[in-house]
Amino acid sequence: AIVPDVPDVDGLVTDRPGLALAAQGADCAVIGIATADGWIGAVHCGWQGLVRGVVASAVERMAAAGSPLHAPMAHVGPTICARCYPVDAARAEQVAAVVPDAAVEIDGRPAVDLRAGLAVQLRDLGVSATWDPRCTAESPELYSHRRDGRTGRQALALVRRSA
């Protein structure tokens, strides 16, 4: 059975076999998380997600639902790079207050480095990670809201195959 989109959430977690989860983004990071004990999560994370701790929230929900979080791993899909993600000073300050490594300066302008912020957050959670190194704004084969204005979305999907 297909379950419709879940509106107004940045992440979903489950331990149910056969249920696929997906996260979409067009510059924001899409992250798949899996544990050796059978939990999976799909997370969408931009600058606001860094500040709100959406990755930590997904991991915490797995634990609250009973996962011992055995050997958690993540894959971070393509995301906009810091060079292509200049922001205003107020946004940079919001990010710096929570994830200082993600608030950077590029060519004298404040910017957000989603990869650096996620690396810190994943490390602090004890989650090992792999990364798609591509910048959505610099890679013409990828969707980028910053580059194109109105755009499509990349999706990262994962499913737990068996119990």
Sequence and secondary structure as in RCSB ss.txt:
>XXXX:A:sequence
AIVPDVPDVDGLVTDRPGLALAAQGADCAVIGIATADGWIGAVHCGWQGLVRGVVASAVERMAAAGSPLHAPMAH
VGPTICARCYPVDAARAEQVAAVVPDAAVEIDGRPAVDLRAGLAVQLRDLGVSATWDPRCTAESPELYSHRRDGR
TGRQALALVRRSA
>XXXX:A:secstr
      TT SEEEE  TT EEEEEESSSEEEEEE TTS EEEEEE HHHHHHTHHHHHHHHHHHTT    S EEE
E     GGG B  HHHHHHHHHH GGGEEEETTEEEE HHHHHHHHHHHHT EEEE    TTT TTS  HHHHSS
   EEEEEE    
